[in-house]
């Protein structure tokens, strides 16, 4: 796809240094840099190269597969490396990273970027907050064919209106549009400003005036070079324009006719002229037949030709009608996607979801047709729907990092539970507990020879782990020492989950529709006390405590109990994909403002904001194809440890 780029500077000033970089990382992956440095910043050349070079090197060397996460990590490194050199000052910088039709943007200072699409101009950058870091935000979205992306070191719409911008880039030739924008800004703008215009599949008479890789130039030097020497760039093919040949690939018609003419010439060997064979003309043949037969033959030929013309016209009309109907469906889908974008920017998730469903229906109508036209459009539309669906759900995909491989100690391990205590992780199967320090796994300690472990919990203030077996019995683990505990009752109550709070242990027992409360004494535990006063716990699968007790049920509902009484409480604004089942896990604490739900059937962790009456949906993190058994949230609430059959992974929320 043709991807022309033009950059220029107006009102050049000795008080400002402007820089423009570009790098092609791989096919379909392009990154652009535009920066304006005031003269109060020392060594702007070195800093500009350091920012761009660091980002490029980190992206190339990163093993992260998700492009957003890769770009985010690169910017964190840039922030760290440039903090001392900038000494609190913020130059006006914007970086644009293209992954085929996906665009990622970040900016600092007064720089801004705009999307020109059809008859509208949208600002797609976001002003930074007061912070020492250079880059604070990343905005992402899709670009379409014939879009224009404008990067500007200062606010562009202060000296030119949106209508003027739309009219400028409505021109058929992109080069002329960029020249006209430069002329208008030169006339109306009063301060130094540098601009980069990127056309998505735009046409122009000459090749784009582009950048040289990692080349630093003063703004007026950029103008001089781009006006006097056009840098030829081969068009980069992308999925948006696979079926459209580039200008270099299309032969002039005259050349094609000459080649066809040459191909029709008879071959000549050793300069000997080819032997001519006399041919009888059709007129001569017809003259030898009787007049009636001749007329019938002519009439038959004409009739046959008419039939063929009518037949092909009929087929053509059918195909034309079908193509028109499919084109209308494609247009409806694209329009619905644009409407969904608008509602997403306004934060109206429900309306955005409705338009995404409309786009999906139209795309499916085209996909179900027997015709193969518009197949590439359907693929692109479905990909955009999937990406926007993640935005509607406020969801993101992550690639978990391996923390510990327990199969190195036991290749037959079937992990069941995961706990965190004093910075170490503890994994248990049905019989043993394995302590992991960093990525080192210690030898498993048997909890019981005959009993099977059902549930577990940590008593942080006592540096103790407690396990509930199917005996039933409570077993304590402290610094490698296993201690089966007694209760003042004849036997322990059974349950499906346990939690601790201070010196108390709570056992969730859906069979008896109760939460049993035990107090830790000096050498044993007290008798079981019934905590719940009338709450329906028959479908409960997991519980968590932060002063109040939260109970998760297998039908995806939540209950809140305070001093044994059930209070009005429920989930609110749930994601479109429901969660349910016996494998759900719940996690929260008094130090966290969120409730976390592990939904292994849908391979995700859901985050809810705690309120007095509601747990309001905030976001979800999709961790991929892992057979999750349990999870732990770190003290900050920003990191997840995920347990599978024999491994522990981690990822950021």
ZAMARGU-4260 file (C-alpha; in steps of 0.2 Angstrom, whole numbers, plus 5000, padded with zeros to 4 digits):
<rodrens>
0) 5000/5000/5000 | 5006/5018/4996 | 5011/5026/5012 | 5017/5044/5008 | 5024/5055/5021
5) 5028/5073/5021 | 5036/5084/5034 | 5039/5103/5035 | 5043/5117/5047 | 5035/5135/5047
10) 5041/5151/5056 | 5059/5144/5059 | 5066/5151/5075 | 5083/5150/5084 | 5074/5147/5100
15) 5068/5130/5094 | 5076/5114/5087 | 5065/5102/5077 | 5069/5084/5074 | 5060/5071/5063
20) 5065/5052/5063 | 5058/5037/5055 | 5062/5018/5056 | 5055/5003/5047 | 5055/4989/5061
25) 5048/4975/5050 | 5035/4973/5036 | 5020/4983/5041 | 5029/4990/5057 | 5033/5009/5055
30) 5038/5021/5069 | 5039/5040/5067 | 5046/5054/5079 | 5042/5072/5078 | 5050/5083/5092
35) 5052/5102/5096 | 5066/5107/5109 | 5067/5124/5116 | 5085/5131/5118 | 5083/5130/5137
40) 5086/5111/5135 | 5105/5106/5134 | 5111/5095/5120 | 5094/5092/5111 | 5102/5083/5097
45) 5109/5069/5109 | 5093/5068/5119 | 5082/5067/5103 | 5093/5053/5096 | 5093/5044/5114
50) 5074/5044/5115 | 5071/5037/5098 | 5086/5025/5097 | 5081/5018/5115 | 5063/5015/5109
55) 5069/5007/5093 | 5082/4996/5101 | 5070/4990/5115 | 5056/4986/5103 | 5067/4976/5092
60) 5075/4966/5106 | 5059/4964/5116 | 5052/4946/5118 | 5034/4953/5122 | 5022/4948/5108
65) 5008/4960/5112 | 5013/4976/5102 | 5004/4988/5115 | 5014/4980/5129 | 5030/4981/5119
70) 5028/4999/5115 | 5023/5003/5134 | 5039/4994/5140 | 5050/5004/5128 | 5042/5020/5134
75) 5046/5016/5152 | 5064/5013/5148 | 5064/5030/5138 | 5057/5039/5153 | 5070/5031/5165
80) 5085/5035/5153 | 5080/5053/5150 | 5074/5059/5167 | 5091/5066/5172 | 5095/5074/5155
85) 5079/5083/5154 | 5079/5089/5172 | 5061/5091/5173 | 5059/5100/5157 | 5047/5093/5144
90) 5050/5095/5125 | 5035/5094/5113 | 5037/5076/5106 | 5025/5064/5098 | 5029/5046/5092
95) 5017/5036/5081 | 5019/5017/5079 | 5010/5008/5065 | 5007/4990/5065 | 4999/4988/5048
100) 4982/4996/5051 | 4984/4998/5070 | 4991/5014/5077 | 4999/5018/5094 | 5002/5036/5099
105) 5011/5044/5114 | 5016/5062/5116 | 5023/5075/5128 | 5022/5093/5130 | 5011/5103/5119
110) 5012/5091/5104 | 4996/5085/5096 | 4990/5073/5083 | 4975/5073/5072 | 4965/5060/5062
115) 4957/5067/5046 | 4943/5054/5040 | 4930/5058/5027 | 4922/5075/5032 | 4929/5076/5050
120) 4945/5080/5060 | 4948/5072/5077 | 4961/5075/5089 | 4968/5058/5094 | 4982/5064/5106
125) 4979/5067/5125 | 4988/5080/5135 | 5000/5074/5148 | 4998/5076/5167 | 5010/5085/5178
130) 5023/5071/5181 | 5042/5069/5180 | 5040/5056/5166 | 5041/5061/5148 | 5028/5049/5141
135) 5012/5045/5152 | 4999/5039/5140 | 4997/5028/5125 | 4982/5030/5114 | 4978/5016/5101
140) 4965/5013/5087 | 4964/5008/5069 | 4967/5018/5053 | 4957/5016/5037 | 4961/5018/5019
145) 4962/5036/5014 | 4964/5042/5032 | 4977/5056/5035 | 4987/5056/5051 | 4994/5074/5056
150) 5008/5075/5069 | 5011/5093/5075 | 5023/5100/5088 | 5011/5113/5093 | 4992/5115/5092
155) 4987/5115/5074 | 4969/5120/5075 | 4973/5137/5083 | 4977/5145/5066 | 4967/5134/5055
160) 4949/5127/5056 | 4944/5109/5055 | 4934/5113/5039 | 4949/5120/5031 | 4959/5104/5035
165) 4945/5093/5028 | 4944/5103/5012 | 4963/5103/5010 | 4965/5084/5012 | 4949/5081/5001
170) 4961/5084/4986 | 4965/5069/4976 | 4983/5072/4976 | 4991/5070/4994 | 5007/5080/4989
175) 4997/5095/4984 | 4986/5094/5000 | 5002/5094/5011 | 5009/5109/5001 | 4993/5119/5004
180) 4993/5115/5022 | 5011/5122/5024 | 5006/5138/5014 | 4991/5141/5025 | 5001/5138/5041
185) 5015/5150/5035 | 5003/5164/5032 | 4992/5162/5048 | 5003/5154/5061 | 5013/5166/5072
190) 5025/5153/5081 | 5037/5140/5076 | 5029/5123/5072 | 5034/5107/5064 | 5022/5095/5055
195) 5022/5077/5049 | 5008/5072/5037 | 5005/5053/5034 | 4993/5047/5021 | 4985/5030/5022
200) 4984/5024/5004 | 4985/5041/4997 | 4989/5046/4979 | 5002/5059/4974 | 5011/5063/4958
205) 5028/5061/4965 | 5036/5049/4978 | 5034/5055/4996 | 5046/5066/5005 | 5050/5055/5019
210) 5063/5053/5033 | 5080/5045/5033 | 5082/5032/5047 | 5089/5040/5063 | 5094/5056/5054
215) 5093/5072/5064 | 5090/5088/5055 | 5086/5106/5060 | 5068/5110/5055 | 5073/5121/5041
220) 5086/5109/5034 | 5071/5096/5033 | 5062/5108/5023 | 5076/5111/5011 | 5080/5093/5009
225) 5062/5088/5006 | 5059/5102/4993 | 5075/5099/4983 | 5076/5081/4984 | 5062/5068/4985
230) 5067/5052/4993 | 5060/5038/4983 | 5052/5025/4994 | 5045/5008/4988 | 5027/5006/4993
235) 5025/4994/5008 | 5011/4981/5005 | 4998/4980/5019 | 4983/4969/5021 | 4972/4985/5017
240) 4978/4986/4998 | 4983/4968/4994 | 4973/4968/4978 | 4978/4985/4971 | 4994/4986/4961
245) 5006/4999/4964 | 5011/5012/4951 | 5028/5003/4948 | 5019/4987/4945 | 5006/4994/4932
250) 5014/4994/4914 | 5009/5008/4903 | 4995/5003/4890 | 5007/5006/4875 | 5020/4994/4882
255) 5007/4981/4885 | 5000/4982/4867 | 5018/4981/4860 | 5022/4966/4870 | 5005/4958/4864
260) 5010/4962/4846 | 5027/4955/4848 | 5020/4939/4855 | 5008/4937/4840 | 5022/4938/4827
265) 5028/4921/4820 | 5045/4915/4825 | 5059/4917/4813 | 5074/4905/4813 | 5091/4910/4804
270) 5083/4925/4796 | 5073/4914/4784 | 5056/4922/4781 | 5041/4911/4786 | 5032/4902/4773
275) 5016/4910/4768 | 5000/4899/4767 | 4986/4905/4756 | 4970/4907/4765 | 4952/4907/4758
280) 4942/4922/4764 | 4925/4919/4772 | 4917/4929/4759 | 4923/4917/4746 | 4916/4902/4755
285) 4899/4909/4757 | 4898/4914/4739 | 4899/4895/4734 | 4883/4891/4744 | 4865/4894/4737
290) 4857/4910/4741 | 4844/4903/4753 | 4856/4893/4763 | 4868/4908/4764 | 4854/4918/4771
295) 4849/4905/4784 | 4867/4903/4789 | 4869/4922/4791 | 4852/4923/4801 | 4858/4908/4812
300) 4874/4917/4816 | 4866/4933/4820 | 4852/4925/4831 | 4866/4915/4840 | 4876/4931/4843
305) 4860/4940/4850 | 4856/4925/4862 | 4874/4926/4868 | 4873/4945/4871 | 4856/4943/4880
310) 4863/4929/4891 | 4879/4938/4896 | 4869/4954/4899 | 4857/4944/4910 | 4872/4936/4920
315) 4880/4953/4921 | 4864/4961/4929 | 4863/4947/4942 | 4881/4949/4947 | 4880/4968/4947
320) 4864/4967/4958 | 4872/4955/4970 | 4888/4966/4970 | 4878/4981/4974 | 4869/4972/4989
325) 4885/4966/4996 | 4893/4983/4994 | 4879/4991/5004 | 4882/4978/5018 | 4900/4982/5018
330) 4896/5001/5019 | 4884/4998/5033 | 4898/4988/5043 | 4911/5002/5041 | 4899/5015/5046
335) 4894/5005/5061 | 4912/5004/5066 | 4914/5023/5065 | 4899/5025/5076 | 4906/5013/5088
340) 4922/5023/5089 | 4913/5039/5093 | 4903/5031/5107 | 4919/5023/5114 | 4927/5040/5114
345) 4912/5046/5124 | 4913/5032/5136 | 4895/5025/5131 | 4899/5006/5131 | 4881/5000/5128
350) 4879/5011/5112 | 4896/5006/5106 | 4891/4987/5108 | 4875/4989/5099 | 4884/4996/5083
355) 4898/4983/5084 | 4884/4970/5084 | 4876/4979/5069 | 4893/4979/5060 | 4895/4960/5064
360) 4878/4956/5057 | 4882/4965/5040 | 4900/4957/5039 | 4892/4940/5042 | 4879/4943/5028
365) 4893/4946/5016 | 4903/4931/5022 | 4887/4919/5020 | 4885/4924/5002 | 4892/4913/4988
370) 4902/4927/4980 | 4920/4929/4984 | 4921/4948/4982 | 4924/4959/4997 | 4931/4944/5007
375) 4946/4955/5012 | 4935/4968/5018 | 4925/4955/5029 | 4942/4949/5036 | 4947/4967/5041
380) 4930/4972/5048 | 4930/4956/5059 | 4947/4960/5065 | 4942/4978/5070 | 4926/4972/5078
385) 4937/4960/5089 | 4948/4974/5094 | 4934/4986/5098 | 4925/4973/5107 | 4940/4972/5119
390) 4939/4991/5121 | 4920/4990/5125 | 4924/4977/5138 | 4939/4987/5144 | 4949/4971/5141
395) 4967/4968/5137 | 4976/4952/5132 | 4993/4948/5141 | 5006/4936/5139 | 5010/4928/5156
400) 5028/4926/5161 | 5034/4910/5169 | 5039/4911/5187 | 5042/4894/5193 | 5042/4877/5184
405) 5037/4864/5198 | 5038/4849/5186 | 5057/4850/5188 | 5053/4843/5206 | 5039/4832/5201
410) 5034/4828/5184 | 5017/4820/5190 | 5012/4835/5200 | 4993/4840/5200 | 4993/4857/5208
415) 4977/4863/5217 | 4981/4878/5228 | 4992/4893/5228 | 4997/4905/5243 | 5009/4919/5246
420) 5017/4923/5262 | 5032/4934/5266 | 5036/4936/5248 | 5037/4917/5245 | 5024/4906/5235
425) 5017/4890/5242 | 5009/4877/5230 | 5000/4862/5236 | 4993/4847/5228 | 4981/4835/5237
430) 4995/4828/5249 | 5010/4840/5249 | 5015/4858/5250 | 5030/4865/5240 | 5039/4881/5245
435) 5046/4892/5230 | 5059/4905/5233 | 5061/4915/5217 | 5061/4901/5204 | 5069/4888/5216
440) 5057/4874/5222 | 5060/4866/5238 | 5056/4848/5242 | 5038/4844/5245 | 5033/4843/5263
445) 5019/4830/5266 | 5003/4837/5275 | 4995/4821/5278 | 4998/4803/5272 | 4979/4798/5271
450) 4969/4814/5270 | 4966/4825/5255 | 4968/4844/5255 | 4952/4853/5251 | 4956/4871/5254
455) 4969/4883/5261 | 4972/4900/5268 | 4986/4911/5275 | 4988/4919/5292 | 5000/4933/5288
460) 5002/4940/5306 | 5006/4922/5312 | 5017/4918/5297 | 5006/4902/5296 | 4997/4893/5282
465) 4981/4883/5286 | 4974/4868/5276 | 4957/4860/5277 | 4957/4841/5274 | 4943/4830/5270
470) 4945/4821/5287 | 4939/4834/5290 | 4953/4842/5300 | 4963/4858/5300 | 4982/4857/5298
475) 4994/4871/5301 | 5011/4873/5291 | 5024/4885/5299 | 5042/4886/5293 | 5042/4868/5287
480) 5033/4861/5302 | 5017/4852/5300 | 5004/4852/5315 | 4987/4844/5314 | 4976/4854/5325
485) 4961/4850/5337 | 4945/4859/5340 | 4935/4859/5356 | 4921/4850/5346 | 4922/4831/5343
490) 4926/4835/5325 | 4929/4849/5312 | 4916/4855/5300 | 4919/4851/5282 | 4918/4864/5268
495) 4924/4870/5251 | 4934/4885/5255 | 4942/4893/5271 | 4949/4911/5275 | 4957/4919/5290
500) 4955/4936/5298 | 4965/4940/5313 | 4965/4925/5325 | 4949/4918/5317 | 4947/4904/5303
505) 4931/4904/5293 | 4925/4888/5284 | 4912/4889/5269 | 4900/4875/5270 | 4887/4875/5257
510) 4880/4858/5262 | 4874/4865/5279 | 4871/4882/5271 | 4883/4890/5284 | 4900/4899/5287
515) 4908/4891/5302 | 4919/4902/5313 | 4934/4895/5324 | 4945/4905/5336 | 4963/4901/5337
520) 4968/4898/5355 | 4985/4894/5362 | 4986/4875/5358 | 4969/4872/5349 | 4954/4880/5341
525) 4937/4884/5348 | 4921/4875/5344 | 4912/4880/5328 | 4901/4895/5328 | 4888/4898/5315
530) 4892/4915/5307 | 4878/4917/5294 | 4861/4922/5299 | 4849/4916/5286 | 4859/4919/5270
535) 4857/4906/5256 | 4874/4899/5253 | 4869/4883/5245 | 4878/4887/5228 | 4893/4896/5236
540) 4910/4891/5229 | 4923/4904/5236 | 4924/4917/5250 | 4935/4932/5254 | 4936/4944/5269
545) 4940/4962/5271 | 4930/4965/5287 | 4915/4960/5278 | 4913/4943/5271 | 4910/4941/5252
550) 4904/4924/5245 | 4904/4920/5226 | 4891/4908/5220 | 4893/4896/5205 | 4879/4905/5195
555) 4890/4921/5195 | 4882/4931/5209 | 4890/4938/5225 | 4884/4940/5243 | 4890/4952/5256
560) 4888/4947/5275 | 4893/4959/5289 | 4892/4953/5307 | 4882/4938/5300 | 4869/4948/5292
565) 4867/4948/5273 | 4867/4966/5266 | 4861/4972/5249 | 4875/4969/5237 | 4878/4963/5219
570) 4888/4964/5204 | 4885/4979/5192 | 4889/4983/5174 | 4894/4965/5170 | 4904/4961/5154
575) 4895/4953/5139 | 4902/4936/5143 | 4895/4929/5159 | 4905/4919/5172 | 4899/4904/5181
580) 4904/4887/5187 | 4912/4877/5202 | 4930/4883/5197 | 4927/4902/5200 | 4939/4909/5213
585) 4937/4925/5223 | 4950/4937/5231 | 4951/4953/5240 | 4958/4960/5257 | 4956/4975/5268
590) 4970/4984/5260 | 4963/4983/5242 | 4949/4993/5234 | 4945/4979/5222 | 4937/4962/5221
595) 4945/4950/5209 | 4937/4935/5201 | 4947/4921/5193 | 4936/4914/5178 | 4947/4899/5172
600) 4933/4893/5160 | 4935/4910/5150 | 4954/4911/5154 | 4952/4928/5162 | 4954/4938/5178
605) 4939/4951/5181 | 4942/4966/5192 | 4927/4975/5201 | 4928/4991/5211 | 4921/4988/5229
610) 4907/4999/5235 | 4894/4999/5249 | 4880/4991/5238 | 4889/4986/5222 | 4904/4978/5215
615) 4906/4988/5199 | 4915/4980/5184 | 4931/4989/5180 | 4941/4978/5167 | 4946/4961/5163
620) 4963/4953/5158 | 4964/4938/5146 | 4979/4928/5150 | 4977/4915/5135 | 4977/4896/5134
625) 4982/4891/5152 | 4974/4878/5163 | 4972/4889/5178 | 4969/4881/5195 | 4971/4896/5207
630) 4977/4913/5208 | 4985/4926/5221 | 4984/4945/5220 | 5000/4954/5226 | 4999/4967/5240
635) 4998/4982/5228 | 4983/4974/5218 | 4993/4976/5202 | 5001/4959/5199 | 4993/4942/5197
640) 5001/4925/5201 | 4993/4911/5191 | 4994/4893/5196 | 4992/4879/5182 | 4995/4860/5183
645) 5013/4862/5187 | 5019/4880/5184 | 5017/4897/5191 | 5015/4912/5180 | 5013/4931/5183
650) 5006/4946/5173 | 5002/4964/5177 | 4983/4969/5178
</rodrens>
